[in-house]
Amino acid sequence: MIKLILAGLGGVIITYIGVCHLMTSYEVNNPHVFIMYFFSSSFMILVGLTLMAYFICHLWSIFTKHPNISTIKD
């Protein structure tokens, strides 16, 4: 459960940092530096959103009830 909470918090933090870097990339005058900032921040946002999706899907699977062999009635 600790791994799940750390993944969720890490996803939020990484997404926030990625969005901040994306906003500051538009203030750069050098086009090569802009491309590096833009793609690296986009990748950070992708990783953060993936971690948050993992957190949400895993919580969904924990709190929904799946039928067992003992609960299925013929």
N, C-alpha and C positions, 0 to 999 in steps of 0.2 A: 504494500500500500504506500510505503514511503517513496518507492520508485515512481509510482503513479503521480503522487503529489509533486515531486520534484520535476517530473516531465511537464506537468501542467504549468507550474510556476516558471520553469525554464522557457516554455513556449511563449508565455506572455512577455517575459523579459526580452527574449531574443526578437520577438515581433516588434516590440516597442523600440528597441535599439535600431532595428532595420528600418522602421518608418522614419526615425530621426535622421538616420544617415541618408535616406532617400530624399528627405526635404532639404538637407544641406548639400546634396549633390547638385542641385539646380543652381546653387550660388557659385559654383566653380567656373572659372573662365577657360581653363585648359580643357579641350575636348577629350584628350586621352584620359585625363584624371576623372572627368565626368563619366566616361564609359566605365571605368573601373569602379567608381563609387556606385553608379547606377546598378550594374550587374551584381556587385557584391551585396548591396543592400536588398536587392530583389531576392537573392539566394537566402539571405538571412530571414527575410519575411517568409519565404517558402518553408524553411526549416522550422521556424516558430509556429506557423500554422499547422504543419504536419504534427508537431508535438502536441498542440492543442487538440487536434482531431483524434490523436491517439488517446489522450486523456478523456475526451468526451465519449468516444466509442467504448473504451474500457469501463468507464463508469456506467454507461448504458447497459453493458453486458452484465455488470455486477448487480444492478438494481432491477433488472427485468427477470422474471421467472421463466426458466426453460422447463419444459415437461420432462420428467424422469420416467423410467420404466415403471416405477411403483405408482405414479400418478395417472398413468394411462389406463383407462377402463375399457375393456372389450365389450 
